[in-house]
């Protein structure tokens, strides 16, 4: 377990000691401090005691399933970005983790460089979510006032279009499935048309710069991460 005052700190929740040490080294090289624990109880205690920029969470913990821990983290009001680290590669497992409140899902085995990039992106998104102002390129949203601008001029969007665009901007660099966007815009229990999100995306593309919203075939939509 290590941490440095004044440096953004990441909580590592991983029961494999050798992997924990590797993650600590990677975070140090990426100029982050770290606190590492091997079980859910220690993770909750650390979150109650320290403020973290992000959490790297393994799902195979000895005392509590990682998804159950993530639900506890969210239920207790911790808004810290969480990157799941798991060997569970089934689609329903990844969806379960993201639906429980994860910001990203990285499969084992992984390249440390990629994981560090995912952690940095999650931290940036977390900082953006603390503000009601979202921006990307020439597009800016004020989610408190429900106002959109393109190149400093008002951009007319319906409430649904605004909600879709806001969710994409909050998750810059991450591919969002249509189901994710439906849940964010309509809630899980709404009776909506099966192509509703596609309709909103089509309408947004007519109003936004070309290529602003990217399609990842067979997966969903994203706003590409800024370099």
Residue frames as qw, qx, qy, qz and C-alpha x, y, z in Angstrom:
[[0.000, 0.890, 0.456, 0.000, 0.00, 0.00, 0.00],
 [0.440, -0.132, 0.037, 0.887, 1.43, 3.40, -0.97],
 [0.118, 0.890, 0.422, 0.125, 0.24, 6.97, -1.36],
 [0.446, 0.025, -0.038, 0.894, 1.74, 10.42, -1.86],
 [0.001, 0.743, 0.434, -0.509, 0.22, 13.61, -0.50],
 [0.124, 0.690, -0.157, -0.695, -0.69, 16.12, -3.19],
 [0.119, 0.240, -0.804, -0.532, -0.70, 13.51, -5.97],
 [0.762, 0.014, -0.145, -0.631, -3.90, 12.01, -7.42],
 [0.271, -0.283, 0.901, -0.188, -4.36, 8.58, -5.87],
 [0.690, 0.071, -0.512, -0.507, -5.88, 5.40, -7.33],
 [0.652, -0.287, 0.596, -0.371, -7.32, 2.57, -5.23],
 [0.456, 0.279, -0.802, -0.265, -6.32, -0.89, -6.45],
 [0.739, -0.178, 0.453, -0.466, -8.66, -3.71, -5.34],
 [0.732, 0.399, -0.530, -0.151, -6.97, -6.94, -6.41],
 [0.839, -0.469, 0.239, -0.139, -6.36, -10.15, -4.44],
 [0.903, 0.235, -0.028, 0.357, -3.39, -11.30, -6.55],
 [0.463, -0.777, 0.071, 0.421, -0.37, -9.82, -4.81],
 [0.534, -0.108, 0.457, 0.703, 1.98, -9.98, -7.81],
 [0.211, 0.634, 0.527, 0.524, -0.60, -8.21, -9.99],
 [0.274, -0.924, -0.245, 0.103, -1.17, -5.58, -7.28],
 [0.522, -0.561, 0.234, 0.598, 2.56, -4.84, -7.23],
 [0.427, 0.208, 0.552, 0.685, 2.62, -4.57, -11.01],
 [0.015, 0.825, 0.475, 0.305, -0.31, -2.17, -10.96],
 [0.410, -0.842, -0.073, 0.342, 1.38, -0.07, -8.28],
 [0.510, -0.279, 0.389, 0.714, 4.51, 0.19, -10.44],
 [0.282, 0.482, 0.590, 0.583, 2.45, 1.13, -13.48],
 [0.148, -0.914, -0.369, -0.086, 0.59, 3.84, -11.60],
 [0.493, -0.684, 0.101, 0.528, 3.85, 5.21, -10.20],
 [0.444, 0.000, 0.506, 0.739, 5.26, 5.42, -13.73],
 [0.070, 0.652, 0.562, 0.504, 2.04, 7.19, -14.79],
 [0.111, 0.270, -0.269, 0.918, 2.62, 9.67, -11.93],
 [0.632, -0.519, -0.222, -0.532, -0.23, 8.53, -9.72],
 [0.212, -0.357, 0.780, -0.469, -0.08, 7.51, -6.10],
 [0.660, -0.119, -0.638, -0.379, -1.82, 4.29, -5.13],
 [0.491, -0.301, 0.644, -0.504, -3.42, 2.43, -2.27],
 [0.562, 0.136, -0.744, -0.336, -3.76, -1.31, -2.81],
 [0.575, -0.204, 0.597, -0.522, -5.99, -3.78, -0.97],
 [0.120, 0.155, -0.946, -0.259, -6.89, -7.42, -1.49],
 [0.052, -0.421, -0.903, 0.067, -10.53, -7.64, -0.41],
 [0.094, -0.680, -0.474, -0.551, -13.84, -5.80, -0.45],
 [0.505, -0.772, -0.343, 0.177, -13.91, -4.91, 3.24],
 [0.526, -0.382, 0.078, 0.755, -10.53, -3.18, 3.00],
 [0.224, 0.350, 0.452, 0.790, -11.66, -1.38, -0.15],
 [0.258, -0.794, -0.457, -0.308, -14.73, 0.08, 1.58],
 [0.571, -0.687, -0.164, 0.420, -12.60, 1.13, 4.55],
 [0.477, -0.105, 0.245, 0.837, -10.09, 2.84, 2.25],
 [0.059, 0.556, 0.488, 0.671, -12.85, 4.70, 0.38],
 [0.401, -0.829, -0.387, -0.046, -14.27, 5.95, 3.66],
 [0.603, -0.606, -0.011, 0.520, -10.86, 7.22, 4.75],
 [0.336, -0.315, 0.391, 0.797, -9.28, 8.63, 1.57],
 [0.530, 0.704, 0.115, -0.458, -10.36, 10.51, -1.55],
 [0.585, -0.091, 0.671, 0.446, -9.42, 8.70, -4.76],
 [0.255, 0.464, -0.349, -0.773, -9.27, 9.81, -8.37],
 [0.732, 0.191, -0.481, -0.444, -10.24, 6.32, -9.57],
 [0.696, -0.295, 0.618, -0.214, -10.60, 2.68, -8.53],
 [0.473, 0.342, -0.753, -0.303, -9.17, -0.34, -10.37],
 [0.685, -0.190, 0.475, -0.519, -11.43, -3.22, -9.31],
 [0.191, 0.164, -0.948, -0.193, -10.89, -6.95, -9.78],
 [0.700, -0.218, -0.216, -0.645, -14.11, -8.97, -9.76],
 [0.832, -0.089, -0.548, 0.027, -12.71, -12.16, -8.18],
 [0.109, -0.602, 0.497, -0.615, -12.34, -11.03, -4.57],
 [0.311, 0.025, -0.923, 0.223, -12.20, -13.50, -1.65],
 [0.041, 0.261, 0.710, -0.653, -14.92, -11.95, 0.54],
 [0.411, 0.641, 0.394, -0.515, -17.40, -10.40, -1.91],
 [0.605, 0.456, 0.505, 0.414, -18.01, -10.52, -5.65],
 [0.308, -0.122, 0.110, 0.937, -16.57, -7.43, -7.32],
 [0.140, -0.451, -0.503, -0.724, -19.88, -6.45, -8.92],
 [0.497, -0.692, -0.523, 0.019, -21.59, -6.66, -5.51],
 [0.489, -0.420, -0.153, 0.749, -18.82, -4.45, -4.11],
 [0.144, 0.162, 0.325, 0.920, -19.32, -1.97, -6.93],
 [0.318, -0.632, -0.556, -0.436, -23.03, -1.79, -6.13],
 [0.553, -0.639, -0.382, 0.374, -22.16, -1.13, -2.49],
 [0.403, -0.150, 0.067, 0.900, -19.75, 1.63, -3.55],
 [0.066, -0.353, -0.415, -0.836, -22.45, 3.35, -5.60],
 [0.463, -0.650, -0.576, -0.177, -25.16, 2.77, -2.98],
 [0.551, -0.575, -0.289, 0.532, -22.98, 4.45, -0.35],
 [0.122, 0.968, 0.145, -0.167, -22.65, 7.53, -2.55],
 [0.453, -0.509, 0.448, 0.578, -19.08, 7.21, -3.84],
 [0.612, 0.748, 0.101, -0.235, -18.98, 8.73, -7.34],
 [0.276, -0.631, 0.621, 0.375, -15.33, 7.81, -7.96],
 [0.685, 0.468, -0.416, -0.374, -14.65, 6.42, -11.47],
 [0.722, -0.278, 0.629, -0.076, -14.25, 2.62, -11.43],
 [0.520, 0.503, -0.607, -0.328, -12.35, 0.55, -13.99],
 [0.920, -0.164, 0.294, -0.200, -13.15, -3.16, -13.74],
 [0.191, 0.574, -0.785, -0.136, -10.29, -5.60, -14.29],
 [0.779, -0.054, 0.515, -0.353, -11.47, -9.14, -14.98],
 [0.108, -0.213, 0.897, 0.372, -10.94, -12.38, -16.86],
 [0.421, 0.469, 0.737, -0.245, -14.72, -12.71, -17.27],
 [0.065, -0.223, 0.469, 0.852, -15.05, -12.01, -20.98],
 [0.131, 0.505, 0.836, 0.168, -18.67, -13.00, -21.59],
 [0.008, -0.449, -0.270, -0.852, -20.80, -10.15, -22.94],
 [0.515, -0.690, -0.411, -0.298, -23.40, -10.46, -20.18],
 [0.677, -0.438, -0.275, 0.524, -20.64, -10.20, -17.54],
 [0.332, 0.082, 0.074, 0.937, -19.32, -6.99, -19.09],
 [0.246, -0.558, -0.378, -0.697, -22.83, -5.54, -19.33],
 [0.642, -0.621, -0.447, 0.056, -23.50, -6.52, -15.69],
 [0.580, -0.281, -0.178, 0.744, -20.37, -4.68, -14.57],
 [0.121, 0.225, 0.202, 0.945, -21.14, -1.55, -16.55],
 [0.407, -0.599, -0.470, -0.505, -24.77, -1.54, -15.42],
 [0.652, -0.543, -0.433, 0.303, -23.61, -1.79, -11.81],
 [0.160, -0.977, -0.029, 0.135, -21.81, 1.52, -12.21],
 [0.687, -0.253, 0.325, 0.599, -18.41, 0.80, -13.74],
 [0.212, 0.829, -0.133, -0.500, -16.88, 3.40, -16.05],
 [0.485, 0.578, -0.606, -0.253, -14.82, 0.90, -18.04],
 [0.931, -0.155, 0.309, -0.120, -14.15, -2.85, -18.29],
 [0.264, 0.701, -0.650, -0.126, -10.67, -4.19, -19.09],
 [0.986, -0.017, -0.092, -0.139, -10.14, -7.89, -19.78],
 [0.425, -0.617, 0.654, 0.103, -7.27, -9.95, -18.42],
 [0.613, -0.316, 0.021, 0.724, -4.67, -10.49, -19.73],
 [0.202, 0.959, 0.198, 0.001, -4.09, -6.84, -20.56],
 [0.580, 0.386, -0.107, 0.709, -1.33, -4.49, -21.63],
 [0.386, -0.544, -0.401, 0.628, -0.34, -2.26, -18.72],
 [0.136, -0.086, 0.203, 0.966, 0.01, 0.72, -21.06],
 [0.264, -0.406, -0.609, -0.628, -3.59, 0.32, -22.23],
 [0.460, -0.606, -0.626, 0.171, -4.89, -0.03, -18.68],
 [0.326, -0.392, -0.190, 0.839, -3.11, 3.16, -17.63],
 [0.050, -0.110, -0.390, -0.913, -4.69, 4.96, -20.60],
 [0.391, -0.522, -0.684, -0.327, -8.12, 3.67, -19.55],
 [0.450, -0.555, -0.489, 0.500, -7.53, 4.88, -15.99],
 [0.189, -0.197, 0.050, 0.961, -6.48, 8.33, -17.21],
 [0.203, -0.288, -0.551, -0.757, -9.59, 8.54, -19.41],
 [0.450, -0.579, -0.680, -0.019, -11.85, 7.50, -16.53],
 [0.378, -0.461, -0.320, 0.737, -10.30, 10.15, -14.30],
 [0.036, -0.017, 0.258, 0.965, -10.80, 12.83, -16.95],
 [0.339, -0.434, -0.649, -0.525, -14.45, 11.80, -17.38],
 [0.470, -0.551, -0.616, 0.309, -14.94, 11.83, -13.63],
 [0.232, -0.309, -0.120, 0.914, -13.65, 15.39, -13.42],
 [0.136, -0.143, -0.460, -0.866, -15.99, 16.41, -16.24],
 [0.397, -0.498, -0.736, -0.227, -19.01, 14.86, -14.52],
 [0.339, -0.457, -0.503, 0.651, -18.43, 17.05, -11.47],
 [0.043, 0.305, -0.064, -0.949, -19.34, 20.05, -13.62],
 [0.531, 0.570, 0.559, -0.285, -22.60, 20.81, -15.41],
 [0.374, 0.794, -0.260, -0.403, -20.61, 22.14, -18.37],
 [0.795, -0.001, 0.550, 0.255, -19.55, 19.63, -21.01],
 [0.360, 0.817, -0.226, -0.391, -17.55, 20.45, -24.11],
 [0.729, -0.054, 0.575, 0.366, -15.81, 18.74, -26.99],
 [0.398, 0.259, 0.479, 0.738, -14.33, 20.65, -29.91],
 [0.085, -0.221, -0.171, -0.956, -16.82, 23.29, -31.05],
 [0.547, -0.484, -0.563, -0.386, -19.71, 21.78, -29.09],
 [0.065, 0.162, -0.631, 0.755, -20.60, 22.89, -25.55],
 [0.488, -0.522, -0.627, -0.310, -23.47, 21.87, -23.27],
 [0.161, -0.300, 0.515, -0.787, -24.76, 23.36, -20.04],
 [0.368, -0.247, -0.888, -0.120, -26.68, 20.49, -18.45],
 [0.069, -0.385, -0.615, 0.684, -28.07, 22.69, -15.66],
 [0.277, 0.469, 0.046, -0.837, -29.63, 25.18, -18.08],
 [0.664, 0.370, 0.647, 0.062, -30.30, 22.63, -20.86],
 [0.332, 0.880, -0.120, -0.319, -28.47, 24.82, -23.37],
 [0.816, 0.038, 0.395, 0.421, -26.30, 23.71, -26.27],
 [0.155, 0.882, -0.196, -0.399, -23.90, 25.70, -28.40],
 [0.834, 0.230, 0.307, 0.397, -21.98, 25.07, -31.60],
 [0.491, 0.307, 0.076, 0.812, -19.07, 27.44, -32.24],
 [0.113, -0.150, -0.344, 0.920, -20.48, 29.77, -29.60],
 [0.412, -0.069, -0.248, -0.874, -23.94, 29.96, -31.17],
 [0.646, -0.039, 0.534, -0.544, -27.15, 28.39, -29.82],
 [0.215, 0.131, -0.907, -0.338, -27.76, 24.86, -31.06],
 [0.693, -0.097, 0.076, -0.710, -31.40, 23.75, -31.15],
 [0.268, 0.107, -0.957, 0.007, -31.80, 20.24, -29.73],
 [0.705, -0.436, -0.342, -0.443, -34.81, 18.37, -28.46],
 [0.558, -0.631, 0.435, -0.319, -34.61, 17.20, -24.84],
 [0.969, -0.034, 0.240, 0.036, -33.95, 13.62, -25.96],
 [0.700, 0.598, -0.128, 0.369, -31.25, 14.70, -28.41],
 [0.086, -0.811, 0.387, -0.431, -29.67, 16.81, -25.68],
 [0.776, -0.459, 0.379, -0.209, -29.71, 13.87, -23.26],
 [0.952, 0.221, 0.098, 0.190, -28.09, 11.51, -25.78],
 [0.481, 0.717, -0.220, 0.454, -25.38, 14.03, -26.62],
 [0.348, -0.762, 0.385, -0.387, -24.69, 14.77, -22.94],
 [0.911, -0.275, 0.303, -0.048, -24.25, 11.07, -22.17],
 [0.842, 0.425, -0.003, 0.332, -21.83, 10.68, -25.09],
 [0.207, 0.796, -0.289, 0.491, -19.80, 13.68, -23.93],
 [0.614, -0.646, 0.355, -0.284, -19.68, 12.42, -20.34],
 [0.887, -0.148, 0.426, 0.100, -18.22, 9.17, -21.68],
 [0.399, 0.826, -0.346, -0.196, -15.79, 10.64, -24.19],
 [0.152, 0.558, -0.814, -0.046, -13.59, 7.92, -25.66],
 [0.332, -0.018, 0.910, -0.249, -15.90, 5.10, -24.57],
 [0.300, -0.114, -0.721, -0.615, -18.29, 3.17, -26.83],
 [0.418, 0.068, 0.561, -0.711, -21.87, 3.28, -25.51],
 [0.091, 0.233, 0.934, 0.255, -24.37, 0.64, -26.56],
 [0.305, -0.395, -0.398, -0.770, -27.89, 1.62, -27.64],
 [0.611, -0.524, -0.593, 0.008, -29.16, -0.07, -24.45],
 [0.460, -0.284, -0.326, 0.776, -26.89, 2.13, -22.33],
 [0.003, -0.097, -0.150, -0.984, -28.13, 5.26, -24.08],
 [0.454, -0.469, -0.577, -0.491, -31.76, 4.15, -23.79],
 [0.586, -0.499, -0.555, 0.315, -31.32, 3.66, -20.04],
 [0.336, -0.192, -0.161, 0.908, -29.66, 7.06, -19.66],
 [0.132, -0.114, -0.278, -0.944, -32.31, 8.89, -21.67],
 [0.583, -0.297, -0.431, -0.621, -35.53, 6.97, -20.97],
 [0.538, -0.357, 0.602, -0.470, -34.87, 4.82, -17.91],
 [0.082, -0.178, 0.973, 0.120, -35.00, 1.04, -17.87],
 [0.290, 0.344, 0.856, -0.254, -38.78, 0.57, -17.72],
 [0.358, 0.531, -0.006, -0.768, -39.97, 2.86, -20.48],
 [0.677, 0.381, 0.623, 0.096, -41.82, 1.47, -23.47],
 [0.113, 0.745, -0.270, -0.600, -39.98, 2.97, -26.43],
 [0.812, 0.552, -0.105, -0.158, -39.45, 2.19, -30.09],
 [0.913, -0.171, 0.181, 0.323, -36.55, -0.21, -30.75],
 [0.620, 0.372, 0.146, 0.675, -34.80, 2.29, -33.04],
 [0.173, -0.960, -0.219, 0.018, -35.32, 5.39, -30.87],
 [0.510, -0.660, 0.246, 0.494, -31.61, 5.91, -30.17],
 [0.530, 0.135, 0.545, 0.636, -30.70, 5.48, -33.83],
 [0.150, 0.827, 0.441, 0.313, -33.26, 8.16, -34.70],
 [0.319, -0.929, -0.016, 0.188, -31.76, 10.57, -32.16],
 [0.597, -0.367, 0.414, 0.581, -28.22, 9.85, -33.37],
 [0.442, 0.453, 0.547, 0.548, -29.29, 10.50, -36.98],
 [0.020, -0.941, -0.292, -0.167, -30.86, 13.82, -35.99],
 [0.485, -0.785, 0.148, 0.357, -27.77, 14.85, -33.99],
 [0.625, -0.077, 0.470, 0.619, -25.46, 14.08, -36.88],
 [0.309, 0.713, 0.442, 0.447, -27.41, 16.47, -39.09],
 [0.191, -0.967, -0.099, -0.136, -26.72, 19.26, -36.57],
 [0.607, -0.683, 0.302, 0.270, -23.15, 18.46, -35.50],
 [0.155, 0.717, -0.587, -0.341, -19.82, 18.55, -37.37],
 [0.866, 0.272, -0.373, -0.190, -19.15, 15.60, -39.66],
 [0.682, 0.203, -0.636, 0.299, -17.65, 12.65, -37.78],
 [0.255, -0.546, 0.421, -0.678, -18.43, 14.10, -34.36],
 [0.777, -0.189, 0.470, -0.375, -20.36, 10.96, -33.36],
 [0.234, 0.406, -0.846, -0.253, -18.64, 7.75, -34.46],
 [0.916, -0.062, 0.000, -0.397, -20.36, 4.41, -35.01],
 [0.137, -0.424, 0.895, -0.006, -18.56, 1.27, -33.82],
 [0.644, 0.069, -0.527, -0.550, -20.25, -1.36, -35.94],
 [0.707, -0.173, -0.684, -0.056, -22.14, -3.96, -33.96],
 [0.438, -0.199, -0.600, 0.639, -21.44, -2.23, -30.63],
 [0.115, -0.831, -0.467, 0.279, -22.67, 1.36, -30.41],
 [0.282, 0.861, 0.100, 0.412, -21.65, 5.01, -30.59],
 [0.635, -0.474, -0.152, 0.591, -18.92, 7.23, -29.22],
 [0.161, 0.978, -0.113, 0.074, -17.37, 10.67, -29.25],
 [0.825, 0.243, -0.290, 0.421, -13.69, 10.05, -29.84],
 [0.598, -0.674, -0.116, 0.419, -11.31, 10.91, -27.02],
 [0.233, 0.959, -0.156, 0.041, -9.33, 14.08, -27.59],
 [0.790, 0.288, -0.331, 0.427, -5.58, 13.57, -28.13]]
